Amino acid sequence: MILGKARQWLIVFLGCGLLLSGLQARMVDTPSTPKFRVKPQYPFELRKAGVVGRAVIEFIVDTQGDVRNARVVSCTHDEFGEAALAAVSKWKFKPGIKDGRAVNTRLQAPLEFTLNDESPAGPRPSPHPLQGITAGSSVAPQPPSVDSGAVYPFVDLMENKQGTLEATILISVEGMVVDTTWQGEPDADFKLAIEAMLDSVRFPAAVEDGKAVAKTLDLKWVFNPLDGEVRISDSGAAILKRLRFGGDAAHFTGGKDLDRALRAYERRAPVFPTRLPLTVETGEAMIEFFVDETGRPQLPRIVSATDPSFGYAACQAIVRWRFNRPTVQGQPTVTRVQQPVHFKR
């Protein structure tokens, strides 16, 4: 086990477990309070790898005390967001009260996924990241899961370009990548894709003698569409095949032909590229992508960007968005979308 001995996992509800948005908190006389909560299921592969993280879920508590329109505001890993969303959707509340009547209220719930020796009952403040690690123990930083989550550059996919990148990264005590030393001369597009991914992830802290320390970690990424650390999904592969054979004539359903307008019910904000000079304060990118039959974005392409780093950061965020399923006469379809993305430091 990554912490040197078997440890229980613990999901922590920060503070009182719920944060009323400022607007709703001022509007109601009595805020919504939880009656029943389900703990999220800790994703098996992340727990096995010792990965900790956080997810913030926003939702509406209706007049019956049920959760409606739950969405992921932010998460350190997609699986944490999905697990938290599934759990919060089952929660029950006493509805908020205004002028003696039950009203809808909007809330946010931050949930921590933490490995810990103890499992205290009920909500409590978020623990220090090192809680449960005894003095004298040593925990090395851990790489992301096998699927790195980096976005395969679209042009390279069309040309079936493959390659391998290796680098040594420096991880701060906060779990952020603060420096990258590349081996050899990496392909420019592959390098930008990896840098965008590294900006968007957080690593569990490395520990020496019970204290968080900065550490280096050697990593390797194979860009191969089918079985590399950086690859595409089966759905993406099917769309890519249509593009390669059809070229500009490849037909995909237009937004006006859908049964209902496409709507992103889950969005992740893009991360401002950390390697840009501090004098760069804003940026823009236009991204084209496909929404498959399940509502997942596939094969993002940079149409334009004020700097290539903004394009890759936008792609990295968009592939984690989720849409309502596109359909035509009730049948699932694939649609092509263009999305502008704006950045501000």
Protein Blocks (a to p, Z undefined) as FASTA:
>chain_A
ZZopacddddddehjhpacdfklmmmpmbdcddfbdcdddddfklmmnopacdddddddd
dfkopaehiacfbdcbfklmmmmmmmmmmpccddddeehiacdddddddddddddfbdce
hjdddddfkgoiaghiacddddddfblopacdfklmmnopacdddddddddfkopafbdc
dehjadfklmmmmmmmmmmpccddddeehiacdddddddddddfklpmbdcdfklmmmmm
mmmmnmmmlccddfklpmbdcddfbdcdddddfkbcfklmbdcddddddddfkopaehia
cfbdfbfklmmmmmmmmmmgccddddeehiacdddddddddddZZ
